[in-house]
Amino acid sequence: MLLLAAVSLIAIPAMVGASGARPWGMIAAGQAIGAVAAVIVGFGWGLSGPAIIAKSAPGERRREYVESALARMVLFVPAALAAFAAAWIVGGDFAIYAGFGALSSASVGLTANWYFVGTDSPYMLLICETLPRVLGTLAGIAFMLLGSSALVGVVWQLVGMLAAFLTSGVWILRTSKAIPRTEYPRRPMLAVLRRQQNGVISMGLSAVYASAPILIVTAIIPASQPLYAVVEKVQRQINVGLNPFVTVLQGWVPRAQPGFLRSRIRLCLSICTAGSVLVIIVMFFGAPLLVGWLGNNQIHPPVHVYLLMAIVTGLSLFETALSKACLAAVERLGVVARATALSGIVGLAGVAVLAHFWGAGGALMGVMLGLFMRIVMELVGLKTALQDEGGDLSPSSRNQRPLPKGR
């Protein structure tokens, strides 16, 4: 994932240089719309999948992947077409750029990284998932450097994701073909999707919350759209680069031995707090160089925007680990869904109001407000879940008993 994030960042100045800041800004807007479609396609497996796979027998793992793959292929066509249409409307003079940006982003919902995380298979994640996407992005960069437009670059990103989906599926099915299928018959698709409802709701609301600000900025202050787009893109790609950190925790926390889940959750939160502070410091001092390079020296945010971007990135890292690793491990995805819904309303209202007065900086302040509210609500929900089982989050909690498997 670090490799993918690095290559994706390199693609940004290549796109800006190939077609200019405005077309690239529309690609970014389209990708924000496509991110919502990706959540519909992924249907919550990215949140609940690692814990399910980590706790399952090999036959159950195969069934889980097959059921998810079939469901996601069915969902991909309508979700991707809807995203393309919405991006086309938003894109205006650069509608085709926005449309293919949406398609490339929507295809990420087909990812199988949650399966590899659950099986603790980092090398296969690299080979089957990351490598095809990296090669697709590199091919796009090469074509753009040879004179093609940014549209060609984003199409190659789409090709890379589709190749990753096929490669991962072939490997998973081939390595599990010896398992008798009759032992684990497929369940009805509606039942499978119904089981994922909390995961898809929480991830869907998160995607809307992550994607809506750039659309709000585009509508309210179009002149600031390229600036916000590059800041948002840097923040998003840094979070992608940090995904390995979160995915390790996603697999590590649920695999705790009976009696050690609470202590593992506390350690996870401590690590994430330190990591988030470090990310904020590094982002604040390193972002000016990165944004200047990515924006092809055409975009120059003020200092307070860099500070807000750094804080939002650090809070995002902490919240992602809190929801995907800790709350998923205690099967409290309903808490994540409720926190995301309520904080999203407050945060997006803040984005709309504050962006009107303070532009891109105001939009980031609204995002930060919503993230902080979500973290507080999720921490309260996690503490309640642990106390319900006779424990708490305090360091003094020593006599711990395991969470019942039914919880």
N, C-alpha and C positions, 0 to 999 in steps of 0.2 A: 504493500500500500504506500510506503514511503516513496518507492520508485515511481508508482503511478502518479502520486501527488506532484513529485518533482517534474515529471514529463508534462503533466497537465499545466503546471505553471509556465513551463517553457513555451507551451502552445499559445499562451495569451499574447505575448509580444509578437509572435509570428502572425497571429490573426489580426492584431492591430496594425502591424506593418503591411499586411497583405491587402486589407480592405478599409482601414481607418477605424477611429474610435467609435463612430456612430453605428456602423454595421456590427462591430463586435459587441457593443452595448445591447443590440437587439438579440444577438445570439445568447448573451447572458440572461436577458429577460425571458427568452424562450426556454432556456435551461431551467430557470426558476419555475416556470409553469410545468415543464416536464418532470421536475422533481416531485411535484404533487402526484402526477400520473404514475411515477415510479413506485410511490407508496401504495397506490391502489393495486398495481401489478404485483408488488412484493407481498402484499396483504398480511403484513405483520410478522412474517417469518424472520426478518432481520432482527426483530426484538425478542420474540419467544423461541425462535429456532435453535440457537446455540444451547440453551438450557435443555430443550427437549432432546436434542441429539446426544448431549453429554450424558443424559440419564437413561438412554434407550439401548436396547440390545441391537446387534447388527441388522437383524431382520426388520425391526421397527424403524431403524434409521433409513433403510432402503425404501420402505413404504412411505415414510414421511417425505423423503425427497421426491419420489415419483408423484405422490399426491400433490405436492406443492408445484412441481414442474407443470403438470397438466393444468392445474388451476391457474397458474400464472400465464401460461400460453393462451388460455381462453380469455383472460382479463387484458392481455397486452394489446390486442387489436383495437377494441373500443376505447381503452384508456389513451393509447398513443394517438389515435385519430382525433379524439377530443382535445388532447393537448396541442396537437398540430393546428387544429382549427382556432383554438383560443390564442395561440401564439401568432398565428397569421393575422388575426384582428389587431393584436397589440403592436405588431411589427411595422405597420404603416408602409413606408417606402421600402423597408427592408424586411418584408413579411416572410420571404423565402428563407432568410437567415434565421429569423426567429422560429419558424416552423421546424427546420431541421435541428435547431438547437433543442427544441422541445422533444423531438424524437430521440435524439442521442441521450438526453437525460432520462426520458421515460424508460429506455431499455435497461437502465441500471437496476430496475425492479426485478430483472431476470437473474440477478446474481445468485451464486451458490456459496458465497463466502461464509454465510451462517452455518452451513453444513461442515465446512472445513474447520471452522472455529470449534464447533461442537465435538468433532472427532480429534481435535488437537493435531491437525495436519498442516502446519505452516508451509512446508515445502510444496505440497500439492496445491495449496492456495496460491502460491507464487507461480507455479507452472501452469495450472489450469485456468486460473482466474486473472491474476495480475498481468502475466506475460502477454496474452493476446490483446489485452486492452492497451498495454504500453506500446506494443508493436503497431497497433492501429493508430494511436496518437502520433507516434514517430513517423509513420507513413504520411499522415496529414501534414505534419510539419515540413517534411521533405518536399511535398508537392507545393506547399505555400512558398517555400524558399525558392522554388523553381519558377514561380510566377503565378500559381493558381490563387484563387480567392479564398477567403476565410470559410466560405461555404464548403469547399472541398475538404478543408481541415476537419470540420465538424461532422461531415459524412463519414470520414475515416474513423472518427471516434465511435460512431454508431456501429460500423463494421467490426471494430475491435470488441465491443461489448457483446454483439451477437456471436462472434467467434468464441468468446469466453464462455457463454452459456452452453454452446454445443460441446466444447472441449470438456467442461466440467461434468456435463450430463453423461457423456460417453465414458469418462473415467469412473464416475460413481457407479454406473450400471454394470460396467465390465468387472469391477472389483467386487461386486456383490452378487454376481450372477449365480454363484453356487448355492445361494440361500433359496430354499424352496418357497415359491411365491404363495403356495396354498396355506402356509403357516401364518402368513400375514396378509390376508386379502385386503384389497383397497376398499376404503370406506366411501360412501356417497359424497360427491363433491360439495353439496350444500352443507352436509354435516361437518366436513373438513373446514369450510369457510366460516361456518358459524363458530367453531372452536377458536378461530383466530380473531374474533371480533374486537376484543380489547386491544390486542396488539395493533391491528390496522387502524383503529380509531386513534390511538395515541400517536402512532407514527404519522398518520394522515394529518392530524392537527399540527404536529411538529413540522411537517413539510410545508403546510400552508403558512405557518408562522415564519418559517425560514424564507419562504419564497415571496410572500406578499409585500414585504417592505420595498423591494426594488420596483414592483408594479405600482405601489403607492407613490414612490418618488417619481417614477416615469409620468404618472398622471398629474401630480401636483406641481412638481418643479422639473420639467423636462431638461432644463439646462444643466442640472446637477446629476442627471442620470448616468453619464459616463463615469463621473467621479465615484458615485455610489457603487456602480457596477464593478469597478476594479477593486474597490475596498471590499465589497461583499465577496467577490471571487477569490481574493487573497485569503480572506477569513475562511471561506468554505474549503479551499484547497489545503490550508493548514490543518483544518479539522480532519480532512481526508488523510493527510499525512500522519495524524495522531491516532487514526483508527486502529492500527495494530496494538497500541497501548490499551485501548478499550476492548478490543476483541480478545486479547489475552485474559483480561479480567472477566469477560463474558463466559469464557470456558472455565476459568480457574475458580470463581466464586461458587457456582452450583455444584462443583465436584468436591466440595468440602466433606470430610468424613462426619458422621453423626456426632453432634456435640461441638463442632468447630465452625458451624456456619456463621454464628454471630461474631466470633472473633475475626473471621475472615472478612466479613462485611466491614467491621470497624477498621481493619487494616487497609481495605480497599479505599474507604473514604479518606483515611489519612494520606495515603499515597496520592490520591486524586487532588486533595487540597494542596499539597506541596507541588504537584505537577502543574496545577492551574496557575499558582503564583509564579512559577518559573516561566510558563508560557506567556503570561502577561508582561513580565519584564523583558523577555527576549523579543516579543512581538513589538513592543513600544520602541525599542531601540533599533530593531532590524527592519521594521516595516517601511520606513522612508526609502531605503535603498531598493527594497523589493518592489514597492509600488512604482517608483520611478522607472525601474527596468521594465516591469510588466506593462506599464502605460506608455512605453516607448517615449518617455520624457514629455508626453503631451498632457499628463494629468498630475496635479500638484495639490494634494489635500493639506489643510492646515493641521497644526500640531494636535489640537484637541480631538480631531477625527482619528488620528493615529492612537491616541490614548483610549478613546472609546472602543475602537476596533480591537485593541489588545484585551480590554476588559471583557468584551463580548466573547472573544475567542476562548479566554480562560474559563468563563462561566459555562460556555457551551461544552467544553471538555468535561467539567465536573458533572454537569447535568446528564450528559450522555452516559457516563459511567454509573451514575446513581440510578438511572432508570433501567439501562440495559443489563447491568451486572448485578446490582443489589436488589432492586425491586422485582426484577424478573426471577431472581433466584428464590425469592420467597413467594412468588406467584401473586404479586399485587399489581398487575398491569392495569387494573381498574383505577388505581391511585394515579398512575401515570396519565391515563386518559382524562381524568377529571382535572388534574393539575394543568395539563396542557390546554384544555378547553378554556378554563377560567383565566389563566395567565395570558393565553393568546388574545382573548378579547381585550384585556387591559393593555397588553403590549402593542397590538395593532392600532388601537385607538390613540395610544401615545405616539406611535410612529406618524399617523396622519396629522395630529395636532402639532407635534414638535417639529416635524419636517417643514410644515408651512412657515414656521418662524425662523428655524435655524438650519434648514436645508439637510444635507447629508448627515451632519453631526446630530441634528435633532432626531432624524430617523434612527440612528444608532442608539441614542438615549432611550427611545421608545422600546427598541429591541432589548436593551439591557434591563429596563424595568420589568418587562415580561419574563425574562429569563430568571431574574432574581426571585420574583414571585413564585415561579414554577419550582425552583429549587427548595424554597421554604416549604411549600405544600408537600413536595415529595419526601423531604426529610421528616416532616411530621407524620406522613403516612407510613414511612419505614419504621419509625420509632414505635408507632402504634402497633404495627404488625409484629414486631419483636416482643413488645410488652405483652401482647395477647398470648404469646407462647412462653411467657415467664421470664423474659430477659429484657435488656434495654441496651442503649448505645453507649452507656457510660463505661469508662475504663475499669470501674470497680466491679463490673459484672464478671464474676469468676465461675460461679456454679451454674453451668449452662446445660440444658438438655436439648436433644435434637428436635427440630421441627418435624411434626408428623408428616408423612409422605402425602397425605391428602390435602395439605394446605397449599 
